[in-house]
Amino acid sequence: MLYRLLMHQSSVHETLHALLAPGSRAVLACATAFLLCLALCPFAIAWLKRLKVRERTEKTPIEDADLRRRIESKSGTPTMGGLVLVGSVLLACVLWCDPASYSVRVVILSVVALGLLGVADDVLKLRGEGHRDRGLKIRHKLAYQAVVGAAIGLLLWGRVGSLSAAGALPSMARLLSGAGAWATPLFVAWAVVVVWAMSNGTNVTDGLDGMLAGLTPLTAVVLGGACWAAGSPTLAARLGIAHAPGAGELTVFCAALSGACLGFLWYNRYPARVFMGDTGALAIGGGLATAALAAQMVPLLALAGLVFVVEIGSSFLQIAWFKTWGRRILPIAPLHHIFQKQGLAEPRIVHGFYLWGALAALLGLNLMCL
């Protein structure tokens, strides 16, 4: 919306032309999403309380009695605050993104689709319906995510497949350059895996007050910088990465996501006044995964978002090991519950994860600049 207005005005006022650059609009999108989320959350919290949309943490399947008591103490906190977070991101993108950008449209589709999955899961949990009164069955969620991931893969392959021979940074599109007829189904399968891993990774990470909202900006900023570089032929050649036309617009999305999460963090930090729920957590992971697929930056996302990968990896390892050997390999999963079980204060755990997230983000920047 504002992008088109600036495009029209820049032909008359040259001083406005600089605002058309993705970097400038990224800053504006970040500020817009931050202020929107900061301003709307108090009204959303009051609205959620009136509707009695409150977290039922007593339904959390935790066997450890002491840990269960700590989690149950949060019962009654308003949830589904992800509606405000996702809404702020989408509105900032509408205002500052180029509406003709194919990559941004695909990312927004992913955010909305997985956000709707989160809404359905949250509503079922609140009503005490679904599998064991805890929302959707895992296999149903995974099936829906697979459909979304496959759709994303099909929509993106026509764009990224032609870029497979360029750049030095490893990418699945580049590895599939000689796969012939198998390239498309293999890339679609890869997209499903990436969407699965990242959306569930962010969802699992959203288990402590402020953890996901604080870690997401670190990952999104690094990914946004990589998208900016990939969208510029000069920068891409200098850094040895594939040039992805249009990827620069994804910088605006990543900035909007960072700003919205920072605004939400003000109310989600310990002790949380509102939870984002699956509504926000699944949408965040889907947006990051799709942006990385569009810009061929999945390896960088895996490193910059290493906390998300480790969190979902610990849960997957625990489940797989138990189903195979009939016993647990970890005391409890996901990883942050191990520290809770040891009796560490929640803010201390979250701040520790922030430090690891910052280190992972710096390593991601280093990978891009090799």
Long-range contacts (C-beta under 8 A, 24 or more apart in sequence): 1-94, 1-95, 1-99, 2-95, 2-96, 3-95, 3-96, 3-97, 3-98, 3-99, 4-99, 22-228, 22-231, 22-248, 22-249, 22-251, 22-252, 23-228, 23-251, 25-96, 25-97, 25-252, 26-96, 26-224, 26-228, 26-251, 26-252, 26-254, 26-255, 27-255, 28-95, 28-96, 29-92, 29-93, 29-95, 29-96, 29-97, 29-252, 29-253, 29-255, 29-256, 29-259, 30-92, 30-255, 30-256, 30-258, 30-259, 31-259, 32-88, 32-91, 32-92, 32-95, 32-96, 32-256, 32-259, 33-88, 33-89, 33-91, 33-92, 33-255, 33-256, 33-257, 33-258, 33-259, 33-260, 33-263, 34-259, 34-260, 34-262, 34-263, 35-259, 35-263, 36-87, 36-88, 36-91, 36-92, 36-260, 36-263, 37-84, 37-85, 37-88, 37-259, 37-260, 37-261, 37-262, 37-263, 37-264, 38-263, 38-266, 40-84, 40-87, 40-88, 41-81, 41-84, 41-263, 41-264, 41-266, 41-267, 41-274, 42-267, 44-81, 44-83, 44-84, 44-274, 45-78, 45-81, 45-267, 45-273, 45-274, 48-78, 48-79, 48-80, 48-81, 48-274, 49-78, 53-78, 53-79, 53-80, 53-126, 54-78, 54-79, 54-126, 55-79, 55-275, 55-277, 56-125, 56-126, 56-128, 59-125, 59-128, 59-133, 59-134, 61-134, 62-332, 62-337, 63-332, 64-332, 64-341, 66-341, 67-332, 67-337, 67-340, 67-341, 70-340, 70-346, 74-272, 77-272, 77-273, 77-274, 77-275, 78-273, 78-274, 78-275, 79-122, 79-126, 79-274, 79-275, 79-276, 79-277, 80-119, 80-122, 80-275, 80-276, 80-277, 80-279, 81-264, 81-267, 81-268, 81-274, 81-275, 81-276, 81-277, 81-279, 81-280, 82-115, 82-118, 82-276, 82-277, 82-278, 82-279, 82-280, 82-281, 82-283, 83-119, 83-279, 83-280, 84-264, 85-213, 85-260, 85-261, 85-263, 85-264, 85-276, 85-280, 85-283, 85-284, 86-111, 86-112, 86-115, 86-260, 86-279, 86-280, 86-283, 88-256, 88-259, 88-260, 88-263, 89-253, 89-256, 89-257, 89-260, 89-287, 92-256, 92-259, 92-260, 93-252, 93-253, 93-256, 96-252, 96-256, 97-249, 97-252, 97-253, 98-249, 101-246, 101-249, 102-159, 102-246, 103-156, 103-159, 103-244, 103-246, 103-247, 103-249, 103-250, 103-291, 103-294, 103-295, 104-249, 104-250, 104-252, 104-253, 106-152, 106-155, 106-156, 106-290, 106-294, 107-250, 107-253, 107-287, 107-290, 107-291, 107-294, 108-253, 109-151, 109-152, 109-155, 110-148, 110-152, 110-195, 110-286, 110-287, 110-289, 110-290, 111-283, 111-286, 111-287, 111-290, 112-283, 113-148, 113-151, 113-286, 114-145, 114-148, 114-195, 114-199, 114-282, 114-283, 114-285, 114-286, 115-279, 115-280, 115-282, 115-283, 115-286, 117-141, 117-144, 117-145, 117-148, 117-278, 117-282, 118-203, 118-277, 118-278, 118-279, 118-280, 118-281, 118-282, 118-283, 119-278, 119-279, 121-278, 121-282, 122-277, 122-278, 122-279, 135-278, 142-196, 145-192, 145-195, 145-196, 145-199, 145-200, 146-192, 146-195, 146-196, 148-195, 148-286, 149-188, 149-191, 149-192, 149-193, 149-194, 149-195, 149-196, 149-289, 150-188, 150-191, 150-192, 152-191, 152-195, 152-289, 152-290, 152-293, 153-187, 153-188, 153-189, 153-190, 153-191, 153-192, 153-293, 154-184, 154-188, 156-187, 156-191, 156-290, 156-293, 156-294, 157-183, 157-184, 157-187, 157-188, 159-244, 159-246, 159-294, 160-187, 160-244, 160-293, 160-294, 160-296, 161-187, 163-242, 163-243, 163-244, 163-296, 164-242, 166-236, 166-242, 166-243, 167-236, 167-240, 167-241, 167-242, 167-243, 167-296, 168-240, 168-241, 169-239, 169-240, 169-241, 169-242, 169-296, 169-297, 169-299, 169-300, 169-367, 169-368, 170-299, 171-242, 171-296, 171-297, 171-298, 171-299, 172-296, 172-298, 173-242, 173-296, 174-242, 174-296, 191-293, 194-289, 194-292, 194-293, 194-298, 195-285, 195-286, 195-289, 195-290, 197-289, 197-309, 197-312, 198-285, 198-286, 198-288, 198-289, 198-292, 198-301, 198-305, 198-308, 199-281, 199-282, 199-285, 199-286, 199-289, 200-285, 200-312, 201-285, 201-305, 201-308, 201-309, 201-311, 201-312, 202-281, 202-282, 202-284, 202-285, 202-288, 202-308, 203-278, 203-281, 203-282, 203-285, 204-308, 204-311, 204-312, 204-315, 204-334, 205-281, 205-307, 205-308, 205-311, 205-312, 205-334, 205-336, 206-275, 206-276, 206-280, 206-281, 207-334, 207-336, 207-337, 208-270, 208-336, 208-340, 208-346, 208-349, 208-350, 208-353, 209-268, 209-269, 209-270, 209-271, 209-272, 209-346, 209-347, 209-350, 210-265, 210-268, 210-269, 210-270, 210-272, 210-350, 211-336, 211-350, 211-353, 212-261, 212-276, 212-280, 212-281, 212-284, 213-261, 213-262, 213-264, 213-265, 213-268, 213-269, 213-276, 214-261, 214-265, 214-269, 214-350, 214-354, 214-357, 215-305, 215-307, 215-308, 215-353, 215-354, 215-357, 216-257, 216-258, 216-261, 216-284, 216-288, 217-257, 217-258, 217-259, 217-261, 217-262, 218-304, 218-354, 218-357, 218-358, 218-360, 218-361, 219-288, 219-301, 219-304, 219-305, 219-308, 219-357, 219-360, 219-361, 219-364, 220-254, 220-255, 220-257, 220-258, 220-261, 220-288, 221-254, 221-255, 221-258, 221-361, 222-300, 222-304, 222-361, 222-364, 222-365, 222-368, 223-250, 223-254, 223-288, 223-291, 223-292, 223-295, 223-297, 223-300, 223-301, 223-304, 223-364, 224-250, 224-251, 224-253, 224-254, 224-255, 224-258, 225-251, 225-365, 225-368, 226-295, 226-297, 226-300, 226-364, 226-368, 227-251, 227-254, 227-291, 227-294, 227-295, 227-297, 229-368, 230-295, 230-296, 230-297, 231-295, 239-368, 239-369, 240-370, 241-296, 241-297, 241-368, 242-296, 244-294, 244-295, 244-296, 247-294, 247-295, 250-291, 250-294, 250-295, 253-287, 253-291, 254-291, 257-284, 257-287, 257-288, 270-346, 270-347, 270-350, 299-367, 300-364, 300-367, 300-368, 301-364, 303-360, 303-363, 303-364, 303-367, 304-360, 304-361, 304-363, 304-364, 304-365, 305-360, 306-356, 306-357, 306-360, 306-363, 307-353, 307-356, 307-357, 307-360, 310-335, 311-335, 311-336
